[in-house]
């Protein structure tokens, strides 16, 4: 299954990656599983497994159990504060 992944704000800076096209391994079908897969890269990528990092699927906020489908756009971003 192929998806596009976007990284925003301080997360993008830490990972030195704005976006990527990724073919998911068999069995990676949810946001939680995708986080685990990306975090396994080590280094700064481990940030993605933090519950503080939010996720969106096709521009809608997504829960950890949200299913991922072929062609989805998944975005990860840190919590946003205003003021």
N, CA and C atoms as an extended XYZ file, in Angstrom:
249
Properties=species:S:1:pos:R:3:atomname:S:1:resname:S:1:resid:I:1 pbc="F F F"
N         0.851       -1.166        0.000 N   UNK     1
C         0.000        0.000        0.000 CA  UNK     1
C         0.901        1.235        0.000 C   UNK     1
N         0.610        2.183       -0.863 N   UNK     2
C         1.399        3.410       -0.965 CA  UNK     2
C         0.657        4.577       -0.334 C   UNK     2
N         1.393        5.369        0.458 N   UNK     3
C         0.831        6.553        1.103 CA  UNK     3
C         1.830        7.697        0.996 C   UNK     3
N         1.329        8.904        1.165 N   UNK     4
C         2.187       10.082        1.235 CA  UNK     4
C         2.179       10.542        2.681 C   UNK     4
N         3.353       10.808        3.226 N   UNK     5
C         3.469       11.236        4.617 CA  UNK     5
C         4.064       12.635        4.643 C   UNK     5
N         3.441       13.509        5.431 N   UNK     6
C         3.893       14.883        5.607 CA  UNK     6
C         4.320       15.101        7.051 C   UNK     6
N         5.351       15.903        7.243 N   UNK     7
C         5.852       16.234        8.580 CA  UNK     7
C         5.845       17.750        8.722 C   UNK     7
N         5.327       18.268        9.836 N   UNK     8
C         5.165       19.706       10.003 CA  UNK     8
C         5.911       20.262       11.207 C   UNK     8
N         6.205       21.564       11.112 N   UNK     9
C         6.756       22.394       12.194 CA  UNK     9
C         8.071       21.815       12.731 C   UNK     9
N         8.219       21.801       14.054 N   UNK    10
C         9.478       21.355       14.659 CA  UNK    10
C         9.785       19.891       14.335 C   UNK    10
N         8.766       19.123       14.088 N   UNK    11
C         8.961       17.723       13.718 CA  UNK    11
C         9.691       17.634       12.375 C   UNK    11
N         9.260       18.445       11.422 N   UNK    12
C         9.917       18.489       10.102 CA  UNK    12
C        11.382       18.884       10.250 C   UNK    12
N        11.643       19.856       11.100 N   UNK    13
C        13.025       20.308       11.304 CA  UNK    13
C        13.876       19.221       11.941 C   UNK    13
N        13.336       18.547       12.952 N   UNK    14
C        14.093       17.502       13.641 CA  UNK    14
C        14.390       16.312       12.723 C   UNK    14
N        13.418       15.958       11.895 N   UNK    15
C        13.582       14.805       11.007 CA  UNK    15
C        14.331       15.150        9.722 C   UNK    15
N        14.433       16.455        9.435 N   UNK    16
C        15.032       16.935        8.190 CA  UNK    16
C        14.328       16.316        6.982 C   UNK    16
N        13.013       16.252        7.112 N   UNK    17
C        12.191       15.646        6.073 CA  UNK    17
C        10.836       16.339        6.065 C   UNK    17
N        10.447       16.854        4.910 N   UNK    18
C         9.156       17.529        4.777 CA  UNK    18
C         8.048       16.556        4.397 C   UNK    18
N         8.366       15.619        3.516 N   UNK    19
C         7.378       14.639        3.075 CA  UNK    19
C         8.088       13.452        2.440 C   UNK    19
N         7.327       12.371        2.289 N   UNK    20
C         7.864       11.199        1.599 CA  UNK    20
C         6.727       10.329        1.090 C   UNK    20
N         6.990        9.634        0.004 N   UNK    21
C         6.102        8.597       -0.496 CA  UNK    21
C         6.625        7.296        0.104 C   UNK    21
N         5.724        6.496        0.644 N   UNK    22
C         6.172        5.283        1.319 CA  UNK    22
C         5.276        4.111        0.948 C   UNK    22
N         5.904        2.987        0.649 N   UNK    23
C         5.173        1.739        0.479 CA  UNK    23
C         5.192        1.042        1.827 C   UNK    23
N         4.021        0.881        2.414 N   UNK    24
C         3.941        0.300        3.753 CA  UNK    24
C         4.138       -1.210        3.714 C   UNK    24
N         4.835       -1.720        4.716 N   UNK    25
C         4.978       -3.177        4.821 CA  UNK    25
C         3.616       -3.829        5.089 C   UNK    25
N         3.473       -5.066        4.714 N   UNK    26
C         2.244       -5.803        5.011 CA  UNK    26
C         1.981       -5.748        6.512 C   UNK    26
N         0.754       -5.556        6.881 N   UNK    27
C         0.388       -5.518        8.299 CA  UNK    27
C         0.336       -4.125        8.885 C   UNK    27
N         0.885       -3.132        8.207 N   UNK    28
C         0.798       -1.751        8.690 CA  UNK    28
C        -0.457       -1.149        8.080 C   UNK    28
N        -1.527       -1.112        8.888 N   UNK    29
C        -2.832       -0.685        8.377 CA  UNK    29
C        -3.495        0.397        9.230 C   UNK    29
N        -2.809        0.880       10.278 N   UNK    30
C        -3.387        1.911       11.142 CA  UNK    30
C        -2.345        2.977       11.443 C   UNK    30
N        -2.814        4.107       11.960 N   UNK    31
C        -1.919        5.193       12.343 CA  UNK    31
C        -0.921        4.701       13.388 C   UNK    31
N        -1.383        3.960       14.384 N   UNK    32
C        -0.489        3.459       15.440 CA  UNK    32
C         0.610        2.571       14.855 C   UNK    32
N         0.251        1.700       13.944 N   UNK    33
C         1.237        0.809       13.333 CA  UNK    33
C         2.223        1.601       12.472 C   UNK    33
N         1.732        2.635       11.802 N   UNK    34
C         2.617        3.482       11.008 CA  UNK    34
C         3.602        4.208       11.904 C   UNK    34
N         3.133        4.743       13.027 N   UNK    35
C         4.029        5.401       13.992 CA  UNK    35
C         5.142        4.456       14.438 C   UNK    35
N         4.765        3.241       14.777 N   UNK    36
C         5.746        2.247       15.225 CA  UNK    36
C         6.763        1.959       14.132 C   UNK    36
N         6.277        1.801       12.914 N   UNK    37
C         7.156        1.524       11.768 CA  UNK    37
C         8.155        2.660       11.556 C   UNK    37
N         7.678        3.897       11.583 N   UNK    38
C         8.558        5.049       11.377 CA  UNK    38
C         9.514        5.233       12.558 C   UNK    38
N         9.029        5.034       13.775 N   UNK    39
C         9.865        5.162       14.969 CA  UNK    39
C        11.000        4.154       14.999 C   UNK    39
N        10.802        3.013       14.340 N   UNK    40
C        11.834        1.974       14.298 CA  UNK    40
C        13.059        2.415       13.500 C   UNK    40
N        12.952        3.526       12.792 N   UNK    41
C        14.115        4.066       12.072 CA  UNK    41
C        15.184        4.553       13.046 C   UNK    41
N        14.781        4.810       14.290 N   UNK    42
C        15.717        5.253       15.322 CA  UNK    42
C        15.991        6.742       15.264 C   UNK    42
N        16.902        7.191       16.095 N   UNK    43
C        17.275        8.601       16.149 CA  UNK    43
C        16.066        9.492       16.417 C   UNK    43
N        15.977       10.592       15.707 N   UNK    44
C        14.877       11.551       15.881 CA  UNK    44
C        13.521       10.957       15.502 C   UNK    44
N        13.519        9.910       14.697 N   UNK    45
C        12.261        9.297       14.261 CA  UNK    45
C        11.457        8.737       15.417 C   UNK    45
N        12.112        8.445       16.528 N   UNK    46
C        11.411        7.905       17.693 CA  UNK    46
C        10.373        8.911       18.213 C   UNK    46
N        10.533       10.196       17.873 N   UNK    47
C         9.555       11.224       18.271 CA  UNK    47
C         8.141       10.880       17.804 C   UNK    47
N         8.034       10.175       16.694 N   UNK    48
C         6.722        9.884       16.122 CA  UNK    48
C         5.876        8.961       16.974 C   UNK    48
N         6.479        8.219       17.872 N   UNK    49
C         5.687        7.319       18.716 CA  UNK    49
C         5.107        8.044       19.929 C   UNK    49
N         5.479        9.284       20.147 N   UNK    50
C         4.959       10.071       21.266 CA  UNK    50
C         3.477       10.380       21.077 C   UNK    50
N         2.671       10.191       22.117 N   UNK    51
C         1.245       10.538       21.998 CA  UNK    51
C         1.020       12.048       21.839 C   UNK    51
N         2.045       12.843       22.095 N   UNK    52
C         1.925       14.298       21.912 CA  UNK    52
C         1.906       14.691       20.433 C   UNK    52
N         2.493       13.860       19.586 N   UNK    53
C         2.497       14.136       18.152 CA  UNK    53
C         1.136       13.740       17.594 C   UNK    53
N         0.468       14.693       16.954 N   UNK    54
C        -0.865       14.459       16.395 CA  UNK    54
C        -0.740       13.903       14.981 C   UNK    54
N        -1.805       13.276       14.535 N   UNK    55
C        -1.829       12.722       13.177 CA  UNK    55
C        -3.128       13.130       12.485 C   UNK    55
N        -3.040       13.268       11.177 N   UNK    56
C        -4.219       13.522       10.351 CA  UNK    56
C        -4.178       12.580        9.158 C   UNK    56
N        -5.350       12.161        8.754 N   UNK    57
C        -5.483       11.307        7.557 CA  UNK    57
C        -6.350       12.069        6.565 C   UNK    57
N        -5.803       12.359        5.412 N   UNK    58
C        -6.523       13.100        4.378 CA  UNK    58
C        -7.115       14.399        4.926 C   UNK    58
N        -6.313       15.101        5.710 N   UNK    59
C        -6.603       16.422        6.271 CA  UNK    59
C        -7.670       16.431        7.365 C   UNK    59
N        -7.968       15.277        7.950 N   UNK    60
C        -8.854       15.181        9.106 CA  UNK    60
C        -8.081       14.558       10.257 C   UNK    60
N        -8.223       15.120       11.468 N   UNK    61
C        -7.552       14.535       12.624 CA  UNK    61
C        -7.878       13.052       12.714 C   UNK    61
N        -6.883       12.262       13.064 N   UNK    62
C        -7.039       10.808       13.075 CA  UNK    62
C        -6.667       10.237       14.434 C   UNK    62
N        -7.407        9.230       14.851 N   UNK    63
C        -7.089        8.508       16.082 CA  UNK    63
C        -6.032        7.449       15.782 C   UNK    63
N        -5.503        6.872       16.819 N   UNK    64
C        -4.477        5.833       16.661 CA  UNK    64
C        -5.009        4.605       15.938 C   UNK    64
N        -6.305        4.337       16.086 N   UNK    65
C        -6.893        3.147       15.475 CA  UNK    65
C        -7.395        3.405       14.061 C   UNK    65
N        -7.282        4.647       13.599 N   UNK    66
C        -7.747        5.003       12.251 CA  UNK    66
C        -7.054        4.136       11.204 C   UNK    66
N        -7.836        3.528       10.341 N   UNK    67
C        -7.287        2.688        9.266 CA  UNK    67
C        -6.646        3.564        8.195 C   UNK    67
N        -5.630        3.023        7.558 N   UNK    68
C        -4.944        3.672        6.450 CA  UNK    68
C        -5.301        2.916        5.178 C   UNK    68
N        -5.569        3.671        4.112 N   UNK    69
C        -5.918        3.065        2.822 CA  UNK    69
C        -4.926        3.492        1.746 C   UNK    69
N        -4.899        2.757        0.675 N   UNK    70
C        -4.065        3.075       -0.484 CA  UNK    70
C        -4.277        4.522       -0.907 C   UNK    70
N        -3.163        5.239       -1.115 N   UNK    71
C        -3.225        6.612       -1.605 CA  UNK    71
C        -3.497        7.670       -0.551 C   UNK    71
N        -3.647        7.279        0.707 N   UNK    72
C        -3.909        8.257        1.769 CA  UNK    72
C        -2.751        9.219        1.943 C   UNK    72
N        -3.080       10.398        2.454 N   UNK    73
C        -2.079       11.374        2.875 CA  UNK    73
C        -2.137       11.410        4.395 C   UNK    73
N        -1.030       11.085        5.021 N   UNK    74
C        -0.927       11.068        6.485 CA  UNK    74
C         0.002       12.194        6.892 C   UNK    74
N        -0.442       13.024        7.822 N   UNK    75
C         0.383       14.131        8.311 CA  UNK    75
C         0.637       13.961        9.800 C   UNK    75
N         1.856       14.269       10.208 N   UNK    76
C         2.226       14.258       11.624 CA  UNK    76
C         2.667       15.663       11.998 C   UNK    76
N         2.225       16.119       13.181 N   UNK    77
C         2.567       17.482       13.609 CA  UNK    77
C         2.532       17.559       15.135 C   UNK    77
N         3.374       18.450       15.696 N   UNK    78
C         3.389       18.619       17.151 CA  UNK    78
C         2.145       19.380       17.590 C   UNK    78
N         1.861       19.347       18.898 N   UNK    79
C         0.722       20.134       19.390 CA  UNK    79
C         0.938       21.608       19.097 C   UNK    79
N        -0.133       22.293       18.825 N   UNK    80
C        -0.064       23.710       18.485 CA  UNK    80
C        -0.628       24.521       19.641 C   UNK    80
N         0.078       25.583       20.001 N   UNK    81
C        -0.442       26.476       21.038 CA  UNK    81
C        -0.703       27.833       20.429 C   UNK    81
N        -1.624       28.509       20.984 N   UNK    82
C        -1.967       29.846       20.496 CA  UNK    82
C        -1.798       30.859       21.606 C   UNK    82
N        -2.034       32.066       21.261 N   UNK    83
C        -1.941       33.029       22.345 CA  UNK    83
C        -1.827       34.432       21.890 C   UNK    83
